[in-house]
Amino acid sequence: MIRKLTLLLLLFVGLNSIAHAQVRDTVTISLPAYTDTTCPGTQLIFSAGQSSDTFSHVYFHWYTNTYYTGIVIDTFYTTAVSDGDSVYCWMYFTNSAGVFDSSRSNTIIIHRSTSIPARVLIAITTGSNPDCSGNALTFTAYPINGGTHPQYQWMVNGMELSGEDSVTISRYFGGADTVTCRMVSNSPCAPVDTVYSVQVPILHIHLTAGITISAWANPVCGNKTDTFWAHASDYGSTAMYQWYVDTTAIIGAVNDYYTNGSLHTGDSVYCILTTTDTCVLNPVTKSNAIIVTVEHVIANYAYTNLIRGVNNGCIDSPVTFKGIIDSFGTTPGFEWFINGISAGSTYDTITRTFANLDILSFKVWQTDTGCYEHDTFYTPGVILIRDSVPQTPLISLIGDELNATFAFGEYTWYKTTGFGIYTDSVLPGANLGHYHPTTLGFYYCKKDSSNCQSAPSNIIYISLLSVDGISKKNVKIYPNPSTGIVNFNWGGEMMNLKMDVYNAVGQGLLHQDIVNKTQYETDLSYLPEGMYIVVLKDEEGNMSTNRISISRN
């Protein structure tokens, strides 16, 4: 039972999703104006309109009183309907999901009457009333129950106009004329066949043109372009403009607006309106004058300043930038961008950890009405150079040298004052993975990358230094790098030594005694490739530390 309910629920959800994804068409049917009530036997024309014409395989079925008429196009002509009958349409189509679909229209109830008064309405379809003299007007007649062939006669001041017997009339009328239309209906159910429209009086007027101008800004900043707008009224059918600055007509400034970026304080701007319409009493009219004030522009600038952290730097190290600005008003707006995308910070500082090659910039804008060289300023982008943090090294004392793990690369060695105390007392020139201490004390190192340092290593205390050491110049070690066989040669001097081989972390790997030898060979081929430390110590305790690289390439 539960499984069946689950399947039904999934089916319902699926069908509901499909229904929501589909776009459906709808249909509305209508009759021409004034034919909602007609005489018995009058032909009616029904039209079907779609809500969208983008659907395919569309066709229509027309019904009267629920009976299919056999008509399958979007227009239905009929005389065979009676008072109280109903007409509707079913539309069939393929919807947006490719599924066959249908939609039913609204229903129109038929109204038939054996006595419907005839009427005729008239309206101006070209021109306006009131209007100036000399402009033609067009009137159009709209019959109601005029039958199939109504007859028209247009009249002015009650007098018939010869030849004006069509549905429209176009002509010049006098200022005191009245216009009327007579219609004779041939409708069989009109109780009176001759009817008259209402009288429309023609009104001729005289106009007084007016013009005022306004400025986009006044005062205006010296680095801004100002725009002036003309507002004309009652100018009839035509209007021509000419702009002036200090009584000088500006060539080409003949629109209803004027733009200028080189005005000076005290300049007078005005506009003259000219019209050719004969019903305007003042065909040439001058606007008000605007006396321009140009304000001094304040120079301003902005730049990005790093106030905390370093760049170049470590990728996990936050840095803080401050936007330095000058002359952007009392409450300027800020917005920071990283790689051109808003960083969501609207303060003058931003603290972030950045990815390598991120580009940081900011926008600042003035929020008052002052005149500034830059209303909005975008600073140049700062490229963030970030590097991965090197792995923290571990140091150990091997022989008479301090050695760091990850011996390759660059290091910085430090001397400090005690365990757990990390200072920045850098040992000059100590930038390798090993360091020979020359004084007693506490030592540590950091591994360097191109742009940042690792965390500090452990601290080792050197409490005893060898007084003498075996001179490295007296021994030749070859080949180095070696594939495994390493030779030592003391140039004919007989040596008694102890040899110890260590890896980079100080683990002892080989211990051998060299007795009465001027040269010696050892096999390190069983060791993996890498750097190894060979400590040679004589019978008096003097020692030397040497590095051997095992490589099989």
N, C-alpha and C positions, 0 to 999 in steps of 0.2 A: 504494500500500500504506500509506504514512504517513498519507494523508488518511483511509483507512478506519479505521485504528487510532485516529486522533484523534476521528472521529465516534463510534466505539464507546465511547471513554473518556468523552466528553461525555455520551453517552446513559446510561452507568453512573452518572456523578456526578449527573445529573438525577434518575434513578430513585431513587438512594440518598437524595437530598435530599427527594424526595416521601415516601419511606418513613419518614424521620425525622420529617416534619411530621405524619404521620397518627397518629391515636389509634385503637387497635383494641380490640374487645370480646373477652372470653374466656368459656368456659363450663365449669362443673364439674357432674358428676352425682353423686347420693347416694341412699342408702336410709335409711328410718327406723331409729332405734336398735334394736339387738338383732335385726334381720332380715337380717343378712349371711349367716346360715346358717338354712335353712328346710326344711320338709318338702316332698317332691315334690308338685306341684300347688297349693301355697300361692300366693295372689296376691301379687305383689311390686309395690311402688309406687316408681318411679324419678322423681326430680325434677331438673330442669336449672336451675342458677343462673348468672346473668350477672355478670360483674365490674362492669358498669355498665348502668343501665337508661335511658340517655340516647340510645341509638341507635335509628334508625328502620328500618322494614321488616324486623323480626326474626322468623324462624321456625326450626323445628327439624326435623331428620330423625333418627329413632331407628333403630339398627341392632342386630341380634343375630347374632353370628358373621359379621359383614361383610354381612349381608343387610338390605336396607331393609325396615322393618316397615310403612311407610305412615303412621305417626303423625307429625304435624307440630305438636303443641303442646308445652308445656314439662313435661308430666307423662306418664309411660308406665306403664300398668297391664298386667301380663301374668301368666299362669299357665303359659304354654307355654315354659318354659325348664328346662333340665336341668343337672345337676351338671357343672361345667366350661365351660358356655356363657359367652360374653362379651357385654356390653352397653355401647354407647357412643352418643354423639350428635354430629351435625354441626349447628352453628348458622350461619345465613346472615343477613347484616345489611348495612347501608350505613354505612361508617365515616365518621370526621370529615372526610375529604377529599371526601366525596360519591361514593366508589368502592364498588361492590359487593364484599363481602368475606365470609370464612367462617372458622370456628374449630372445631377438633375437641376434644371433651371428653376427660377421663380414661376409662379402661376399668374396668368392674367385672366380676370373675369370679364366676359363680354357684356357690354351695355348697348342695347338696341332700343331705339325709341321712334315712334311714328311721327313725333312732333319735336323737332330740335331747332331752336331759333338760329338763324344765320347771323353771323357777325363778321366784321372786318376790322382789323387793327392795323395801324400804320406806325412806322418808326423811321427815324433818320438813320441810315446805314452808312452814309459818307458825309463828312462835315460835322459841324457843331452848331447848336442853337441855344443861347445867343451867340452871335458871331459878328465880325465886321462885314460891311457891305462888300460886294465884289467876289465873294466866295460861293461857289456852287454847292448845292445840297442835293442829296439823293434820298428819296423816301421809298420804302418798300411796304407793300400790302401783304398782310397775313390773314388768309381766309379761315373762318370757322364754319363748318357745314356749308361750304360754298358749292358742293357738288363736284361733278367731274370736270366741268368747264365753266368756272365762274367768269363773269364779264366785269371789267373795271372801267371806271371813268374818273379821272382826276379833275379836281376843281380848285380854283384859287378865288378867294373872296366870294364863294358861292357860284362862280361862273365856270362852266365847262371849258376845259382846254382842248382845243381841236387836236386830234391825233394822240393824245395822252391816254391810251386805253390799255396799257400793259400793266404788269404787276409792279413795275417801278416807274419813278419819274425823277429826272435829273435836270436841274435848271437853276438860274439865278432868280432869287425872289426879292421882292421889295421889303423894306423895313416894317411895313404895316400889314403885309399879306397874311392870310390864313389859308391853310392847306387842308383839303378834305378829299376822301376817296369814297365813291359810290360803287357798291358791288351788287350784281344781280346773280343770285344763286340758282343753279339748276337742280339742286337737291330735291328729291321727291318728298322729303319729310320736313321741308322748311315751311312753316305756316305763312311767312312773308318772304317773298323772294328778293326784294330790293331793300338793302340796308346801307347806312352811312357810317363812316368812321367818325371819331371825334375830330373837332377842328384843332389844328396845331397852329398857333400864332408864331410868325417869324419875328425875331427880335434882332435888330441891328444896334450895335453899341460902338462907342468910341473908347479907346484905351489910352491911359497915361503910363508910359513906360517908366520903369524905375530900375536903378542898378546900385548896389552897394558892394564893397569889396572887403575881404578879411584876409589876415595873414596867418600862415601856419605858426609863426613865432615872431613876436616883437616885444622886447628886444630879441635879437638873434646873435648867436655866437659868430665871431669873425671867421671861423673855419667851416661854417655851415652854409648850405644853400637854402634860401627861403622860398616858399611858394605862396602866391597870392591867388585868391579865388574870387571870381565875379559871380554875384547872385542877381540875376535879371528877372523882372516880372512885367507882365502885361505888355509884351513887345510884339504881339501878334504872331504872324507866321514865320518871320525871319528875324535873326539877330546876328549882328556883326560886332566884333570887339577889336579895340586897339588900346594897347597898354602904353603908358607914359611914365618916364622918370624925369622929374624936374622939367616938365613941359616938353621933353623930347620924346617923340614917338619911337618906340623900340621896334626895329625891323623884324618881322616874323612873329611878333607877339600878338597874335590875332585869335587866340582861343579864349575859352572862359577861365583860363588859369594862366599864370605867368610865373616862371621860375628864374631866380637870379642868385648867383653866388658871389657877386662882387659889389654889393651895395655898401654905402658908407653912412655913417651917422648923419642925420639931417636930410637924407634923400627923401623926396616926396614921390610916392607911387599912387597912380590913379588909373582909371579905365574909362573909355568913352564907348557907349553903346549906340549903334546905328541900326535902324530898321527901315525897310521899304514898304511895310504894310501900311496901306492908306488909311486904315482906321485908327492908327496911333497918332495922337495929337502932337507928341513931341518926339519926332523920329531920331533926334540926336540928343543923347543924355549923358551927362558926366557923373561919375561916381564920387563918393567921398575920397579924400586923400589920406594915406597912411604915412606918417613921418617915421622913418626908420631909425632905430637905435641899434648900433653894432657894438657888442661888448668884447673886451679884451680876452684873448684865449690864454689860459694858464697851461704851461708845459707840464707834462706829467710822465711818469715812467714806472716800470715794475720789473723786478727780477727775482729769481729763486735763489735762496741762500741756505746752505747746509749748516745747521746749528748744533746737531748732535749726531755722533756716529761718523763713519768714514765712507768715502766712495773714491776709490775702489774698496770693497770690503767683503765680509763673509755673507753668504746667502741667508743665514739665519740670524743675522745681526740687524736689529731695527735701526733706522736712521730717521732723523727729524729734519724737515725742511720748513723754512719760514718764507712767506711771501713778503718781500720788501716792496713797498709802494710809496709813491709821493704824489700828492695833489690829486686825489680821487674823491674829495669831499669828506664829510664827517662820518658817514656810515656806508662805506663802499661794500659792494657784494663780492663774495669770493666763491670760486668753484675750482676744485683740483681735478686733474685728469691723469689717468694712467693709460698709456698707449691710446690716447684719444678718447677714452671712455670715462665718464664721470666716476670719480672715486667716492662720491657721496659725502664729501667733506666741504663745509662752507665756512670754515675758520681760516685764519691766516697762517696756521701751522698744520702740518700733517706728519704723522708718525706711522711708518709701515716697515714691514720686511718685504723686500722687493725681489722679483726674479731677475736673473741676469738679462741685461739689455732692455729692461723696462724703461719707458720714457715717461718722465714726470713733467707736467706743466700745470699752469693754473691760469684762470681767467679772472680779471678784476674789472668791475664796472662802477661808474659813479651813479648814485641814486638821488642826487639833488638836481637842481636846475642850473648849476654852474656851467661855465664855459671852459672846457678842457680840450687839450690837444687830442686826447684819446678818451672818448666816452667809455669804450670797452677796449681792454688790452689783453692780448694772449702772449704769455711769456714763451721764449724759446724752450724746447724740451731739454731736460737734463737726462742723459743716458746713465742708467745705473749699471755699473760693472760689479757683478757679484760672483763669488767663487765658492765652490763647495768647501766645507770646513775639513781640513786634513785630520786624519785619525790621530788621536792623542798618543804620543810616543811613550815608551818605557825605557828608562836609562839604567845602565848597570856599569859597575867598575870592572873592567877586564884588564888585567895587568896594571899598567900605569895610566890607562886612558878610560874616560867616560864614553860609553857607546850607547847610541839610541837605536831602538828598533826602527824598521823602515829606513835603513841607513842611506838610501839614495835620496837625492833631493837636497833642498836647502833647509837649514836650521838656524835658529837664534839661541845662543847660550846665555844664561843669566847666572849671576852670583847673588845670593840673598843672605838674610841674617838668621834664618832658623827654619826648622821644619814647619810646614803649613803656611809659611810667609812667602808670598809671591810678589816680588817687586819687579821694576823695570830697569834694573841695573844690568845693562847689556854688556857682554864681553866683546869688545871690538874685534872684528876679523874672525870670530868663531862662528862660521856658517856652514860647517859640514856636519855629518852624522856622528862625529866623534870629536872629543875635546880632551887635550892633555892639560890638567889643572897644574898651575904653577904655585898656588898658595893654598893653605888650608882653608876650609870653609864649606858652605852649603851651595850646591849647584843644581840647576834644572835647565830644561830646554823646551822650545816650542818648534814644531815643524811648520815650515812656511810653504804656502802655495803662491800663485801669482798675485793674489789680492788679499789673502787673509792668513791668519795663523791658527794652529790647533790650540786646544786647551793645554795648559802647562803639564809637563811630565811629572813624575815623582821627583822628590828631592833626595839627593845623596850627599852625605857629609864626608868630606875628605879629611881624615885625621892624621895621615902619615904619608909623606912624600919620599920617594927614593932619593937618596943623595946623589947616586951616580946611576947611569944607565949604559947599557951596551950600545955603542954607536951603531946606528943603522947603516952608516957608510961602510962598515967593515964587512957586511954580508950582502951578497947578491942572491935574490930569490927569483927563480925563473922556471918555466914561463909563467907569466902573470898578465892576463888571465890564463888559467890552465884547464885542461880537460880532466885532470885528476892527479898526474905525476908532478910533484913539485920538488925542485932542487934548491939546496942552500949551499953557498960557497963563500968561505971566509978568506979567500986569497992566500992560502998556504999557512994561515995561522991555525994552530991546533986548539980546538975548543972542547970544553966539557960543559954541556948545557942540558937543561930540562926544557922540552918543547910541549906546550899545551895549545890545543886548537879549540876555539869556542865559536858558537853561532852568534847571531846578532843580539839575542836576548840573554847571552852570558852562560848558556849551557855548555859544560865541558864535553867535548866529543872525542878527543884523542889526547893521550899523555904518553910521551916517549922521552927516553934518555939518550943524549948524544954524547958519546965518550970518545975522547981523543980523535976527533974528526976535523979535517980541514974542509970537507964537503959532505953533504948528507942528502939522501933522497927519501921522500915519503910519498905514500900512495893515498890520495884522498878521493879516488874515483868513486867510492861507494857513497859519497855525500851528494845530496841534491845540488842543483845549480844555485848559486847565490854568493853572498859575501861572507867570508870567514875571517876570524881574528886569530893570528898565531902569536903567542907570547913566548919569548925566549928568555930564560933566566939562568945566570951563571952561578958558580958556587958561592960567590960573595953576596948574592941576593940582588945584584944589578939585573935589570931587565930591559927589554925593548918590545914594543907592540907593533905588529905588522899586519897588513890586510892582504888577503888572497881572494881572488874571484874565481869561482868554478863556473866555467861556461863550456857547453859542448856544441855550440853553433859554429 
